[in-house]
Amino acid sequence: MQIRLSSPQFEFVTATEQFPAFCGGFGAGKTYAGVCRAIARKLQHPRQSVAYYLPTYDMVRTIGFPRFAEVMEEMGLPRRFNKTDATIDFGEWGQLMFRTMDTPERIIGYEVADSLVDELDTLPTIKAREAWNKIISRNRQKKPDGSLNTVGIVTTPEGFRFVYDRWVKNTAPGYRLIKAPTETNAKHLPDGYVDSLRASYPSQLLAAYLDGEFVNLTAGSVYPEFDRALNASAETVRDKETLHVGMDFNVSHGAAVVHVLRGDDPHAVAELTEVFDTPAMVRLLTDRFKSRGHSLIIYPDASGKHRKSQNASESDFALLRQAGFTICVNPGNPAVKDRVLSVNAMLHKDGRRRYRVNPETCPHLVEALEKQAYDKFGEPDKTSGMDHVLDAAGYVIVYRYPIARRTAIVTQLRM
């Protein structure tokens, strides 16, 4: 049984410290290294339990299970996946369990000997700290050889957040940080992948997402590329043309931004704000646009497939479909930073300003793009109320014009 690892991956998989961290750029082989370390710990102590943590169950399903299947096949290990219980049966080597971190208070009721935490730094700082404290409290199965219970983490550096605080600023004995630039895994990435990132991201983000460095990702405006004059549009809705509508579901604060395409460039030409609920939004869009011969394509908040408006018996998505609207939506909402990056790239990249906004018909969106700031936790501030119209606009942009997709590299990391 042999696998080939990059130098940083090997350092992490074989690290003897209690809390090693593998911090790398996109495509640096973080998840591959994490899976290899988790499997190695499991094989070392077959009767002991190992837990693998991801932020959400959707990531367990789309990243965790496929990646373990890939690596275990390379290793020639028997495997049986139980997606209901979120476990992997290793045959004579016992089981590995998956757990999520989106609700830290639910990390209870079990014990393990070793753990691996994937993408810890994508959580808000407070939630990451709560999840970490819960995870290390679960690591208490005594090993037959008396060795330490370990928790390894693999993550992309997300600015000066929890991982920076714990592994750099306030580090302690037993904590070890291993950095891995994307280039250390370049031979396992698609041709042109690194170049596509360099073309899409500003220099500050390249330091984090290519070099694996901790840099300030939350200074200043959330949308620094927006310029009221240079991103202005004089376009309006033309007779019976197809409209692309971003929609954010909220009780009393629902928002929608209506876009038209000129070539393949989006222009925001109308907005609806402070709408009471989804039935009210449907009525407004029908009266203003659908009744006048327009086809509407809705790009909504992905949570709408389950969410129900007040006093409604059907989901928000069902209400939109009943109104005759087409829905374009991914299985889950993208990370907030991915939506922000996509919008900024469309506002200004390589000298082009593709995303334009009519300031006369979209005054709230223009104000929000100019004023939206980060809060003390490094997230776009939600206390100002500007986030709803920005989220609505962002759903269109991130769906139609996504930044380089991180998922594209997941299946390429053969070692």
Sequence and secondary structure as in RCSB ss.txt:
>XXXX:A:sequence
MQIRLSSPQFEFVTATEQFPAFCGGFGAGKTYAGVCRAIARKLQHPRQSVAYYLPTYDMVRTIGFPRFAEVMEEM
GLPRRFNKTDATIDFGEWGQLMFRTMDTPERIIGYEVADSLVDELDTLPTIKAREAWNKIISRNRQKKPDGSLNT
VGIVTTPEGFRFVYDRWVKNTAPGYRLIKAPTETNAKHLPDGYVDSLRASYPSQLLAAYLDGEFVNLTAGSVYPE
FDRALNASAETVRDKETLHVGMDFNVSHGAAVVHVLRGDDPHAVAELTEVFDTPAMVRLLTDRFKSRGHSLIIYP
DASGKHRKSQNASESDFALLRQAGFTICVNPGNPAVKDRVLSVNAMLHKDGRRRYRVNPETCPHLVEALEKQAYD
KFGEPDKTSGMDHVLDAAGYVIVYRYPIARRTAIVTQLRM
>XXXX:A:secstr
      HHHHHHHT  SSEEEEEE TTS HHHHHHHHHHHHHHHSTTS EEEEESSHHHIIIIIHHHHHHHHHHH
T   EEETTTTEEE GGG EEEEEE SSGGG  S  BSEEEEESGGGS HHHHHHHHHHHHHHB    TT    E
EEEEE   SSSHHHIIIIIT  TTEEEEEE GGGGGGGS TTHHHHHHHHS HHHHHHHTT      SSSBS TT
  TTTTB      TT  EEEEEE  TTTEEEEEEEEETTEEEEEEEEEEE SHHHHHHHHHHHTGGGT  EEEEE
 GGGGT B TT SSBHHHHHHHTT EE   SS   HHHHHHHHHHHHSBTTB   EE TTT HHHHHHHHH BB 
TTSSB  TTSTHHHHHHHHHHHHHHS  S GGGGGGG   
